[in-house]
Amino acid sequence: MDTNDEWIVQRTGISQRHFAPDGVGASDLALPAARLALEAAGKQVSDVDYILFNTMTPDHIFPGSGALLGAKLGCPGVPALDLRAQCAAMVFSFQVADGLLKSGAARCILLIGAEAHAGFMPWVDWDILEKDTGRKPAPADYERATRHRGLAIIFGDGAGALVLESGAPLGAGVLAVDIHSDGRYTDELCLRPGFRRRPYLSQADVGSEDLIPHMNGREVFKHAVNNLPQSARAVCAKAGVALSDVDWFVAHQANDRINGLVQARLEVPAEKVPSNIAKYGNTSAATIPILLDEMRRDGRLKPGQLVCFLALGAGLHWGSVLVRV
Protein backbone atom coordinates (compact mmCIF):
# COMPACT_ATOMS: atom_id res chain seq x y z
CA MET A 1 0.00 0.00 0.00
CA ASP A 2 1.06 3.62 -0.34
CA THR A 3 2.96 4.31 2.89
CA ASN A 4 6.44 4.25 4.41
CA ASP A 5 8.12 3.73 7.74
CA GLU A 6 8.56 7.45 8.46
CA TRP A 7 4.85 8.17 7.87
CA ILE A 8 3.80 5.31 10.16
CA VAL A 9 6.22 6.05 13.01
CA GLN A 10 5.40 9.76 13.01
CA ARG A 11 1.66 9.11 13.39
CA THR A 12 1.63 6.07 15.65
CA GLY A 13 5.05 5.30 17.11
CA ILE A 14 4.87 1.81 15.57
CA SER A 15 7.98 0.34 13.94
CA GLN A 16 6.88 -3.27 13.47
CA ARG A 17 3.96 -5.62 14.08
CA HIS A 18 3.39 -9.36 13.88
CA PHE A 19 0.62 -11.37 12.22
CA ALA A 20 -0.56 -14.88 13.03
CA PRO A 21 -0.19 -17.36 10.16
CA ASP A 22 -3.28 -18.56 8.37
CA GLY A 23 -4.96 -21.22 10.51
CA VAL A 24 -3.68 -19.84 13.84
CA GLY A 25 -6.34 -18.29 16.08
CA ALA A 26 -6.54 -16.35 19.33
CA SER A 27 -6.63 -19.49 21.48
CA ASP A 28 -3.46 -20.78 19.77
CA LEU A 29 -1.65 -17.52 20.49
CA ALA A 30 -2.92 -17.58 24.08
CA LEU A 31 -1.60 -21.07 24.83
CA PRO A 32 2.14 -20.29 25.17
CA ALA A 33 1.32 -17.02 26.96
CA ALA A 34 -0.80 -18.93 29.49
CA ARG A 35 1.96 -21.48 30.09
CA LEU A 36 4.56 -18.75 30.61
CA ALA A 37 2.27 -16.91 33.06
CA LEU A 38 1.64 -20.08 35.08
CA GLU A 39 5.36 -20.84 35.15
CA ALA A 40 6.16 -17.29 36.31
CA ALA A 41 3.53 -17.56 39.05
CA GLY A 42 4.77 -20.96 40.21
CA LYS A 43 1.42 -22.54 39.39
CA GLN A 44 0.31 -25.73 37.69
CA VAL A 45 -2.51 -26.03 35.17
CA SER A 46 -4.42 -27.95 37.84
CA ASP A 47 -4.39 -24.82 40.05
CA VAL A 48 -6.47 -22.82 37.56
CA ASP A 49 -10.15 -22.78 38.48
CA TYR A 50 -11.36 -19.98 36.18
CA ILE A 51 -10.39 -18.57 32.77
CA LEU A 52 -11.22 -15.02 31.68
CA PHE A 53 -10.50 -14.68 27.97
CA ASN A 54 -10.44 -11.24 26.34
CA THR A 55 -10.54 -10.98 22.56
CA MET A 56 -12.38 -9.21 19.77
CA THR A 57 -11.02 -11.68 17.20
CA PRO A 58 -12.19 -15.10 18.47
CA ASP A 59 -11.35 -18.38 16.76
CA HIS A 60 -15.04 -18.76 15.88
CA ILE A 61 -18.06 -16.45 15.96
CA PHE A 62 -19.19 -18.90 18.60
CA PRO A 63 -18.29 -20.59 20.88
CA GLY A 64 -15.83 -18.36 22.69
CA SER A 65 -12.08 -18.89 22.70
CA GLY A 66 -11.81 -19.40 26.47
CA ALA A 67 -13.17 -22.92 26.34
CA LEU A 68 -10.82 -23.76 23.47
CA LEU A 69 -7.87 -22.52 25.49
CA GLY A 70 -8.94 -24.60 28.48
CA ALA A 71 -9.01 -27.73 26.35
CA LYS A 72 -5.63 -26.99 24.75
CA LEU A 73 -4.09 -26.13 28.12
CA GLY A 74 -5.33 -29.36 29.67
CA CYS A 75 -8.00 -28.15 32.08
CA PRO A 76 -11.34 -29.13 30.49
CA GLY A 77 -14.27 -28.46 32.77
CA VAL A 78 -12.81 -25.27 34.25
CA PRO A 79 -15.27 -22.41 33.62
CA ALA A 80 -14.14 -20.10 30.84
CA LEU A 81 -15.73 -16.73 30.22
CA ASP A 82 -15.10 -14.62 27.11
CA LEU A 83 -15.33 -10.86 27.58
CA ARG A 84 -16.08 -8.54 24.68
CA ALA A 85 -14.92 -5.05 25.57
CA GLN A 86 -12.36 -4.94 22.74
CA CYS A 87 -9.26 -2.84 23.50
CA ALA A 88 -10.65 -1.92 26.94
CA ALA A 89 -11.22 -5.55 27.93
CA MET A 90 -8.49 -5.81 30.54
CA VAL A 91 -9.79 -3.03 32.78
CA PHE A 92 -13.25 -4.64 32.75
CA SER A 93 -11.71 -8.07 33.40
CA PHE A 94 -9.85 -6.87 36.47
CA GLN A 95 -13.19 -5.92 38.03
CA VAL A 96 -14.73 -9.30 37.11
CA ALA A 97 -11.71 -11.17 38.45
CA ASP A 98 -11.74 -9.14 41.65
CA GLY A 99 -15.40 -10.02 42.22
CA LEU A 100 -14.80 -13.72 41.57
CA LEU A 101 -11.88 -13.84 43.99
CA LYS A 102 -13.52 -11.83 46.75
CA SER A 103 -16.75 -13.84 46.54
CA GLY A 104 -14.86 -17.13 46.75
CA ALA A 105 -16.15 -18.25 43.35
CA ALA A 106 -12.54 -18.63 42.19
CA ARG A 107 -9.15 -18.90 43.80
CA CYS A 108 -6.77 -18.87 40.81
CA ILE A 109 -7.80 -17.06 37.64
CA LEU A 110 -6.00 -17.19 34.32
CA LEU A 111 -6.59 -13.82 32.67
CA ILE A 112 -5.88 -13.74 28.93
CA GLY A 113 -5.71 -11.08 26.25
CA ALA A 114 -5.21 -12.49 22.75
CA GLU A 115 -5.84 -11.18 19.26
CA ALA A 116 -5.49 -12.47 15.70
CA HIS A 117 -6.22 -9.33 13.67
CA ALA A 118 -4.70 -10.68 10.46
CA GLY A 119 -8.11 -11.93 9.35
CA PHE A 120 -9.52 -8.43 8.90
CA MET A 121 -6.47 -6.81 7.33
CA PRO A 122 -7.14 -5.26 3.87
CA TRP A 123 -4.43 -7.14 1.99
CA VAL A 124 -5.03 -9.83 -0.60
CA ASP A 125 -1.41 -10.58 -1.45
CA TRP A 126 -0.07 -11.92 1.85
CA ASP A 127 2.81 -13.59 0.03
CA ILE A 128 4.22 -10.16 -0.84
CA LEU A 129 4.10 -9.13 2.82
CA GLU A 130 5.57 -12.34 4.18
CA LYS A 131 8.41 -12.63 1.68
CA ASP A 132 9.88 -10.26 -0.88
CA THR A 133 8.85 -12.06 -4.03
CA GLY A 134 9.45 -9.11 -6.33
CA ARG A 135 5.82 -9.31 -7.41
CA LYS A 136 3.65 -6.20 -7.27
CA PRO A 137 -0.01 -6.19 -6.15
CA ALA A 138 -2.77 -5.62 -8.64
CA PRO A 139 -3.69 -1.91 -8.91
CA ALA A 140 -7.16 -2.49 -7.41
CA ASP A 141 -5.69 -4.40 -4.44
CA TYR A 142 -3.08 -1.70 -3.89
CA GLU A 143 -5.73 1.03 -3.93
CA ARG A 144 -8.01 -0.91 -1.56
CA ALA A 145 -5.24 -1.50 0.98
CA THR A 146 -4.14 2.14 0.77
CA ARG A 147 -7.70 3.27 1.46
CA HIS A 148 -7.55 1.33 4.76
CA ARG A 149 -3.96 2.12 5.69
CA GLY A 150 -5.05 4.06 8.82
CA LEU A 151 -6.26 0.73 10.21
CA ALA A 152 -3.66 -1.55 8.64
CA ILE A 153 -0.61 0.23 10.05
CA ILE A 154 -1.92 0.05 13.63
CA PHE A 155 -3.04 -3.48 14.44
CA GLY A 156 -0.82 -6.48 15.13
CA ASP A 157 -1.34 -9.94 16.61
CA GLY A 158 -0.22 -11.24 19.98
CA ALA A 159 -1.22 -12.59 23.38
CA GLY A 160 -0.45 -11.96 27.03
CA ALA A 161 -1.56 -13.63 30.24
CA LEU A 162 -1.75 -12.94 33.96
CA VAL A 163 -2.44 -15.17 36.95
CA LEU A 164 -4.60 -13.57 39.63
CA GLU A 165 -5.23 -15.35 42.92
CA SER A 166 -6.81 -14.89 46.30
CA GLY A 167 -4.74 -14.63 49.44
CA ALA A 168 -2.59 -11.76 48.21
CA PRO A 169 -0.47 -9.85 50.74
CA LEU A 170 -2.33 -7.28 52.83
CA GLY A 171 -3.01 -4.16 50.77
CA ALA A 172 -2.41 -5.82 47.41
CA GLY A 173 -5.02 -6.31 44.72
CA VAL A 174 -7.64 -4.12 43.05
CA LEU A 175 -8.11 -0.87 44.98
CA ALA A 176 -10.63 0.91 42.74
CA VAL A 177 -12.27 0.67 39.32
CA ASP A 178 -13.72 3.33 37.02
CA ILE A 179 -15.26 1.90 33.83
CA HIS A 180 -17.77 3.17 31.28
CA SER A 181 -19.61 2.18 28.09
CA ASP A 182 -21.44 4.38 25.58
CA GLY A 183 -23.10 2.74 22.60
CA ARG A 184 -23.86 6.09 20.97
CA TYR A 185 -20.39 5.89 19.45
CA THR A 186 -20.53 2.33 18.17
CA ASP A 187 -20.19 3.43 14.55
CA GLU A 188 -16.87 5.15 15.24
CA LEU A 189 -15.13 1.76 15.45
CA CYS A 190 -16.94 -1.43 14.48
CA LEU A 191 -17.01 -4.51 12.28
CA ARG A 192 -20.42 -4.25 10.64
CA PRO A 193 -21.60 -7.76 9.66
CA GLY A 194 -23.81 -9.31 12.32
CA PHE A 195 -27.05 -11.02 13.20
CA ARG A 196 -29.39 -8.16 12.42
CA ARG A 197 -29.34 -9.48 8.87
CA ARG A 198 -30.59 -12.71 7.32
CA PRO A 199 -28.24 -14.31 6.54
CA TYR A 200 -25.68 -12.66 8.79
CA LEU A 201 -23.09 -13.09 6.01
CA SER A 202 -24.09 -13.13 2.35
CA GLN A 203 -22.24 -13.98 -0.82
CA ALA A 204 -22.07 -10.28 -1.58
CA ASP A 205 -20.19 -9.71 1.66
CA VAL A 206 -17.34 -11.99 0.65
CA GLY A 207 -14.58 -9.76 -0.60
CA SER A 208 -16.47 -6.61 0.34
CA GLU A 209 -15.03 -3.89 2.53
CA ASP A 210 -17.66 -4.58 5.19
CA LEU A 211 -15.35 -7.38 6.36
CA ILE A 212 -12.74 -4.73 7.25
CA PRO A 213 -13.46 -2.77 10.45
CA HIS A 214 -14.79 0.74 10.03
CA MET A 215 -12.68 3.15 12.07
CA ASN A 216 -13.07 6.88 12.46
CA GLY A 217 -9.58 7.31 13.81
CA ARG A 218 -9.86 11.03 14.43
CA GLU A 219 -12.95 10.66 16.64
CA VAL A 220 -11.60 7.65 18.55
CA PHE A 221 -8.43 9.66 19.18
CA LYS A 222 -10.47 12.52 20.65
CA HIS A 223 -12.46 10.21 22.93
CA ALA A 224 -9.26 8.59 24.22
CA VAL A 225 -7.38 11.79 25.04
CA ASN A 226 -10.45 13.29 26.73
CA ASN A 227 -11.87 10.29 28.60
CA LEU A 228 -8.76 8.48 29.80
CA PRO A 229 -7.26 11.30 31.88
CA GLN A 230 -10.67 11.86 33.50
CA SER A 231 -10.95 8.16 34.31
CA ALA A 232 -7.44 7.95 35.76
CA ARG A 233 -8.18 10.89 38.04
CA ALA A 234 -11.52 9.36 39.04
CA VAL A 235 -10.08 5.96 39.95
CA CYS A 236 -7.34 7.55 42.06
CA ALA A 237 -9.92 9.70 43.82
CA LYS A 238 -12.02 6.61 44.60
CA ALA A 239 -9.00 4.97 46.20
CA GLY A 240 -7.89 8.14 48.00
CA VAL A 241 -4.59 8.08 46.12
CA ALA A 242 -2.79 11.06 44.58
CA LEU A 243 -1.70 10.79 40.96
CA SER A 244 1.85 11.38 42.15
CA ASP A 245 1.64 8.25 44.33
CA VAL A 246 1.06 5.98 41.31
CA ASP A 247 4.24 4.22 40.20
CA TRP A 248 3.08 3.22 36.72
CA PHE A 249 0.32 4.24 34.30
CA VAL A 250 0.10 1.17 32.08
CA ALA A 251 -2.05 2.28 29.17
CA HIS A 252 -3.49 0.30 26.29
CA GLN A 253 -1.03 0.57 23.41
CA ALA A 254 -3.28 2.01 20.70
CA ASN A 255 -1.16 4.92 19.52
CA ASP A 256 1.89 6.55 21.06
CA ARG A 257 0.50 10.01 20.35
CA ILE A 258 -2.64 9.20 22.36
CA ASN A 259 -0.62 8.02 25.35
CA GLY A 260 1.68 11.02 25.11
CA LEU A 261 -1.29 13.39 25.30
CA VAL A 262 -2.86 11.41 28.16
CA GLN A 263 0.42 11.65 30.06
CA ALA A 264 0.64 15.40 29.42
CA ARG A 265 -2.93 16.00 30.58
CA LEU A 266 -2.35 13.98 33.73
CA GLU A 267 0.85 15.98 34.29
CA VAL A 268 2.77 12.88 35.34
CA PRO A 269 6.39 12.14 34.33
CA ALA A 270 6.77 10.51 30.93
CA GLU A 271 8.89 7.75 32.49
CA LYS A 272 5.82 6.61 34.46
CA VAL A 273 3.95 5.82 31.22
CA PRO A 274 5.83 2.86 29.67
CA SER A 275 5.42 1.95 26.02
CA ASN A 276 6.17 -1.03 23.79
CA ILE A 277 3.90 -0.20 20.85
CA ALA A 278 6.95 0.25 18.61
CA LYS A 279 7.61 -3.51 18.73
CA TYR A 280 4.09 -4.94 18.44
CA GLY A 281 1.59 -2.35 17.26
CA ASN A 282 -1.90 -2.38 18.74
CA THR A 283 -2.66 -5.92 19.88
CA SER A 284 -6.00 -4.78 21.38
CA ALA A 285 -6.82 -6.86 24.49
CA ALA A 286 -3.26 -8.19 24.58
CA THR A 287 -1.38 -4.89 24.89
CA ILE A 288 -1.65 -4.46 28.66
CA PRO A 289 -0.66 -8.02 29.67
CA ILE A 290 2.22 -8.07 27.17
CA LEU A 291 3.58 -4.77 28.50
CA LEU A 292 3.07 -5.78 32.13
CA ASP A 293 4.91 -9.05 31.52
CA GLU A 294 7.87 -7.20 30.00
CA MET A 295 7.99 -4.83 32.96
CA ARG A 296 7.95 -7.72 35.43
CA ARG A 297 10.66 -9.65 33.62
CA ASP A 298 13.02 -6.67 33.23
CA GLY A 299 12.61 -5.62 36.85
CA ARG A 300 10.68 -2.37 36.44
CA LEU A 301 7.57 -3.80 38.10
CA LYS A 302 8.14 -4.53 41.78
CA PRO A 303 5.92 -5.91 44.56
CA GLY A 304 4.03 -3.22 46.44
CA GLN A 305 3.95 -0.73 43.56
CA LEU A 306 0.76 1.08 42.53
CA VAL A 307 -0.26 0.55 38.93
CA CYS A 308 -3.05 2.37 37.09
CA PHE A 309 -4.25 0.48 34.03
CA LEU A 310 -6.23 2.52 31.50
CA ALA A 311 -7.76 1.75 28.13
CA LEU A 312 -10.39 2.74 25.57
CA GLY A 313 -11.85 0.50 22.89
CA ALA A 314 -14.72 -0.01 20.49
CA GLY A 315 -18.15 0.15 22.02
CA LEU A 316 -17.16 2.68 23.15
CA HIS A 317 -15.80 1.12 26.34
CA TRP A 318 -13.19 2.81 28.50
CA GLY A 319 -11.90 3.09 32.01
CA SER A 320 -9.17 2.61 34.58
CA VAL A 321 -8.33 0.24 37.40
CA LEU A 322 -5.91 0.89 40.24
CA VAL A 323 -3.99 -2.14 41.48
CA ARG A 324 -1.32 -2.65 44.09
CA VAL A 325 0.85 -5.48 42.77
Helices and strands as residue ranges (DSSP letters): H 5-12, H 26-41, G 45-47, E 50-54, H 65-73, E 80-83, G 86-88, H 89-103, E 108-115, G 117-120, H 126-130, H 139-147, H 149-152, E 158-165, E 173-181, G 183-188, E 189-190, G 203-205, G 209-211, E 214-215, H 217-239, G 243-245, E 248-251, H 256-266, G 270-272, H 277-280, G 284-286, H 287-297, E 306-313, E 317-324
